[in-house]
Amino acid sequence: MLVGMTDTSWDCVIIGGGVAGLSAALMLGRARRRTLVLDSGQPRNRFADHMHGVLGHDGRAPHELLALGRSEVTGYGVVVEAGSARAVAERSGGLTVTTEDREIQTRTVLLSTGLADRLPEIPGLAERWGRTVLHCPYCHGWEVRDRRLGVLVADPRHLHLATILRQWSDAITVFASEPDIIGTQHRARLEARGTRIVTSPIARLDGAAPHIGAVVTADGASHTIDALFAAGAPEPQHECVTGLGLAMVDTATGRAIEVQPDGATSNPRVWAAGNVADPMAAVPVAAGSGSVAGARINAFLAEEDTDHAVASGHGWKDVAPVDFWEQRYAESERAWSGNVNATVAEIAGGLEPGTALDLGCGEGADVIWLAEHGWTAHGIDISPTAVARGTAVAAQRRLAASFEAADLATAEHTERYDLVLSSFLHSPVALPRAEILRRAAGAVAEGGHLLLVTHAAPPPWASPEHVRERTFLTAREEADALGLGAPQWEEIRVGDLARTVRRPDGEIHEAIDGVVLLRRRDA
């Protein structure tokens, strides 16, 4: 980790898995940002069977588009989880997102929670919403063209719907919620194009839902209508960020979060996109706003990464490995938990104890465990501080364990071992890893084993700027890269597995490990 860089789990947490959130996730995933999407599964258009006006997807079911989006973003390493945020709070160097069951640390947040449509309380209306009770002529007008269309006007601002709908049908009936809601001038303009006006308010919708048999008004009259356009009151879903005190603005559709064209809010780590920021945004506009916000979030993070590099006095990639890792261990009292890796314990526990060599042993937890279980174990690490800590524990417990501070890139192995182990030999600074591992294979005795435990996916606790510079190989890719095949070597186990890990600070994470276990055949 860079000096001054906070240890956050995610570059960005996107709250809301609709088109805006997934579009932002696509940009961030392609930018190699560690991104989590919390998806409540409640998109605004979930009531509709089809969506329209979306280039390349016209007529597609909304849930199909979202499924395609989730598939695309996860292909770039984005994690999509079911869930919603209860609160977002500031913390040093980032934000904390609180869900129903945990707290998530992140550097930035994109709010794409959309809005809810508060519908008029008219019997029969809610169960037809999105089918024959509609809100947008551009989304649904073509499908009800030349039909008998009604427009519920509960606010003078709704009158524009009646004017616009005349393009799709000449059989338009306006239902006024109050007799005087339509002024004389508006009435004249509507009637000039043959629009019928009913001043008695709607009492209920009759017929077998989702179809409309008739609109029944308070005066008892029944009006034959095929579809009714009714604008619900939009309610942006931004309660989870209330505690941040974001700047708000009054709009034609109500109170909303104030955003810049790129989605930036008054908090430098929070963006908003989609209907939560623009209640009038249709699917293409929401998707576009998410893409723009995703790109701007990446730009913000890149600037912050650079600021940290400058503040540290040098770029981390230019640091010599021995200096980098010595600082990594020396800057804290203890870097890791002191517990053996569970996979190492499982596999080594099934082998006959003998001699073992641990490459990149760190503070020696695996070496100590091996010695406690009958092995004569030797560990090598580049950090003198890490080696000193392992040596002290071994001496205190009087174990057959020894440690050596050496650069694995140049270390020679003159001994032969029954087990050569490399557990998480990864480095953000220069390290000839493949060469080190191939040379280590030469230190395996006949009948002995080579065990590699690696990060098959970015570990949740890794600094984002380190992760971007790394390629994580699956166990199969690791084994193939080593090139240790038959007849000299036998594959015992090659595969990936998930495990739960607890850091010294108490945080629990799920990590994906790659496991490669090879046996050197007898000559």
ChimeraX attribute file (.defattr): number of C-alpha atoms within 10 A of each C-alpha:
attribute: neighborCount
match mode: 1-to-1
recipient: residues
	/A:1	17
	/A:2	20
	/A:3	14
	/A:4	12
	/A:5	18
	/A:6	15
	/A:7	18
	/A:8	21
	/A:9	21
	/A:10	23
	/A:11	24
	/A:12	29
	/A:13	28
	/A:14	30
	/A:15	25
	/A:16	30
	/A:17	30
	/A:18	32
	/A:19	29
	/A:20	32
	/A:21	32
	/A:22	30
	/A:23	26
	/A:24	31
	/A:25	37
	/A:26	26
	/A:27	22
	/A:28	26
	/A:29	24
	/A:30	14
	/A:31	15
	/A:32	19
	/A:33	24
	/A:34	26
	/A:35	26
	/A:36	24
	/A:37	29
	/A:38	21
	/A:39	22
	/A:40	16
	/A:41	16
	/A:42	15
	/A:43	19
	/A:44	16
	/A:45	18
	/A:46	14
	/A:47	14
	/A:48	17
	/A:49	13
	/A:50	19
	/A:51	20
	/A:52	21
	/A:53	14
	/A:54	14
	/A:55	9
	/A:56	8
	/A:57	14
	/A:58	12
	/A:59	14
	/A:60	14
	/A:61	16
	/A:62	22
	/A:63	18
	/A:64	12
	/A:65	15
	/A:66	17
	/A:67	11
	/A:68	11
	/A:69	20
	/A:70	22
	/A:71	13
	/A:72	17
	/A:73	23
	/A:74	18
	/A:75	13
	/A:76	19
	/A:77	20
	/A:78	23
	/A:79	17
	/A:80	21
	/A:81	13
	/A:82	11
	/A:83	17
	/A:84	21
	/A:85	25
	/A:86	15
	/A:87	18
	/A:88	22
	/A:89	15
	/A:90	16
	/A:91	11
	/A:92	8
	/A:93	15
	/A:94	20
	/A:95	22
	/A:96	21
	/A:97	22
	/A:98	17
	/A:99	16
	/A:100	10
	/A:101	9
	/A:102	10
	/A:103	14
	/A:104	17
	/A:105	23
	/A:106	26
	/A:107	25
	/A:108	27
	/A:109	28
	/A:110	27
	/A:111	28
	/A:112	32
	/A:113	32
	/A:114	30
	/A:115	21
	/A:116	19
	/A:117	15
	/A:118	12
	/A:119	14
	/A:120	14
	/A:121	10
	/A:122	12
	/A:123	12
	/A:124	19
	/A:125	22
	/A:126	16
	/A:127	14
	/A:128	20
	/A:129	22
	/A:130	21
	/A:131	18
	/A:132	22
	/A:133	27
	/A:134	22
	/A:135	20
	/A:136	16
	/A:137	18
	/A:138	14
	/A:139	18
	/A:140	22
	/A:141	22
	/A:142	13
	/A:143	12
	/A:144	16
	/A:145	17
	/A:146	15
	/A:147	16
	/A:148	17
	/A:149	26
	/A:150	28
	/A:151	27
	/A:152	25
	/A:153	24
	/A:154	20
	/A:155	13
	/A:156	12
	/A:157	11
	/A:158	16
	/A:159	20
	/A:160	13
	/A:161	20
	/A:162	21
	/A:163	16
	/A:164	13
	/A:165	21
	/A:166	18
	/A:167	13
	/A:168	18
	/A:169	16
	/A:170	16
	/A:171	18
	/A:172	25
	/A:173	22
	/A:174	22
	/A:175	23
	/A:176	23
	/A:177	19
	/A:178	15
	/A:179	13
	/A:180	9
	/A:181	16
	/A:182	21
	/A:183	10
	/A:184	9
	/A:185	8
	/A:186	15
	/A:187	15
	/A:188	13
	/A:189	12
	/A:190	21
	/A:191	11
	/A:192	10
	/A:193	13
	/A:194	14
	/A:195	20
	/A:196	15
	/A:197	18
	/A:198	18
	/A:199	18
	/A:200	17
	/A:201	19
	/A:202	23
	/A:203	19
	/A:204	16
	/A:205	25
	/A:206	18
	/A:207	11
	/A:208	10
	/A:209	16
	/A:210	16
	/A:211	17
	/A:212	21
	/A:213	17
	/A:214	17
	/A:215	23
	/A:216	19
	/A:217	19
	/A:218	12
	/A:219	11
	/A:220	11
	/A:221	13
	/A:222	17
	/A:223	18
	/A:224	15
	/A:225	22
	/A:226	17
	/A:227	24
	/A:228	27
	/A:229	25
	/A:230	22
	/A:231	22
	/A:232	16
	/A:233	16
	/A:234	19
	/A:235	18
	/A:236	22
	/A:237	18
	/A:238	21
	/A:239	12
	/A:240	19
	/A:241	19
	/A:242	12
	/A:243	11
	/A:244	14
	/A:245	10
	/A:246	16
	/A:247	12
	/A:248	13
	/A:249	11
	/A:250	10
	/A:251	12
	/A:252	9
	/A:253	14
	/A:254	12
	/A:255	13
	/A:256	22
	/A:257	24
	/A:258	18
	/A:259	20
	/A:260	13
	/A:261	10
	/A:262	18
	/A:263	24
	/A:264	20
	/A:265	21
	/A:266	16
	/A:267	14
	/A:268	11
	/A:269	20
	/A:270	26
	/A:271	26
	/A:272	31
	/A:273	34
	/A:274	30
	/A:275	27
	/A:276	25
	/A:277	27
	/A:278	22
	/A:279	22
	/A:280	15
	/A:281	17
	/A:282	20
	/A:283	22
	/A:284	16
	/A:285	18
	/A:286	25
	/A:287	21
	/A:288	18
	/A:289	27
	/A:290	31
	/A:291	25
	/A:292	18
	/A:293	30
	/A:294	31
	/A:295	18
	/A:296	19
	/A:297	29
	/A:298	21
	/A:299	13
	/A:300	14
	/A:301	19
	/A:302	13
	/A:303	12
	/A:304	14
	/A:305	17
	/A:306	13
	/A:307	13
	/A:308	19
	/A:309	19
	/A:310	12
	/A:311	14
	/A:312	14
	/A:313	9
	/A:314	12
	/A:315	14
	/A:316	20
	/A:317	14
	/A:318	10
	/A:319	14
	/A:320	13
	/A:321	19
	/A:322	17
	/A:323	11
	/A:324	21
	/A:325	23
	/A:326	17
	/A:327	16
	/A:328	18
	/A:329	20
	/A:330	15
	/A:331	12
	/A:332	9
	/A:333	9
	/A:334	14
	/A:335	16
	/A:336	16
	/A:337	15
	/A:338	17
	/A:339	14
	/A:340	15
	/A:341	17
	/A:342	13
	/A:343	17
	/A:344	20
	/A:345	14
	/A:346	10
	/A:347	13
	/A:348	20
	/A:349	14
	/A:350	9
	/A:351	12
	/A:352	12
	/A:353	17
	/A:354	16
	/A:355	21
	/A:356	26
	/A:357	29
	/A:358	23
	/A:359	24
	/A:360	24
	/A:361	27
	/A:362	31
	/A:363	29
	/A:364	31
	/A:365	20
	/A:366	25
	/A:367	31
	/A:368	27
	/A:369	23
	/A:370	28
	/A:371	23
	/A:372	17
	/A:373	15
	/A:374	15
	/A:375	23
	/A:376	21
	/A:377	26
	/A:378	23
	/A:379	28
	/A:380	25
	/A:381	24
	/A:382	23
	/A:383	26
	/A:384	21
	/A:385	21
	/A:386	26
	/A:387	24
	/A:388	17
	/A:389	18
	/A:390	26
	/A:391	20
	/A:392	15
	/A:393	16
	/A:394	22
	/A:395	12
	/A:396	9
	/A:397	12
	/A:398	11
	/A:399	21
	/A:400	17
	/A:401	24
	/A:402	21
	/A:403	26
	/A:404	18
	/A:405	20
	/A:406	19
	/A:407	16
	/A:408	21
	/A:409	15
	/A:410	9
	/A:411	13
	/A:412	13
	/A:413	15
	/A:414	8
	/A:415	11
	/A:416	18
	/A:417	26
	/A:418	24
	/A:419	27
	/A:420	25
	/A:421	29
	/A:422	24
	/A:423	21
	/A:424	18
	/A:425	18
	/A:426	15
	/A:427	16
	/A:428	19
	/A:429	18
	/A:430	13
	/A:431	16
	/A:432	12
	/A:433	14
	/A:434	12
	/A:435	12
	/A:436	18
	/A:437	20
	/A:438	14
	/A:439	16
	/A:440	23
	/A:441	22
	/A:442	16
	/A:443	21
	/A:444	24
	/A:445	20
	/A:446	16
	/A:447	16
	/A:448	23
	/A:449	27
	/A:450	27
	/A:451	23
	/A:452	25
	/A:453	21
	/A:454	22
	/A:455	21
	/A:456	24
	/A:457	17
	/A:458	21
	/A:459	16
	/A:460	18
	/A:461	17
	/A:462	15
	/A:463	21
	/A:464	23
	/A:465	22
	/A:466	16
	/A:467	20
	/A:468	14
	/A:469	13
	/A:470	13
	/A:471	11
	/A:472	17
	/A:473	17
	/A:474	21
	/A:475	24
	/A:476	16
	/A:477	15
	/A:478	21
	/A:479	22
	/A:480	11
	/A:481	12
	/A:482	13
	/A:483	10
	/A:484	16
	/A:485	13
	/A:486	10
	/A:487	9
	/A:488	13
	/A:489	18
	/A:490	16
	/A:491	16
	/A:492	12
	/A:493	16
	/A:494	17
	/A:495	16
	/A:496	19
	/A:497	12
	/A:498	11
	/A:499	13
	/A:500	10
	/A:501	15
	/A:502	13
	/A:503	14
	/A:504	13
	/A:505	9
	/A:506	9
	/A:507	10
	/A:508	13
	/A:509	14
	/A:510	13
	/A:511	18
	/A:512	18
	/A:513	25
	/A:514	26
	/A:515	26
	/A:516	23
	/A:517	19
	/A:518	23
	/A:519	21
	/A:520	23
	/A:521	15
	/A:522	10
	/A:523	7
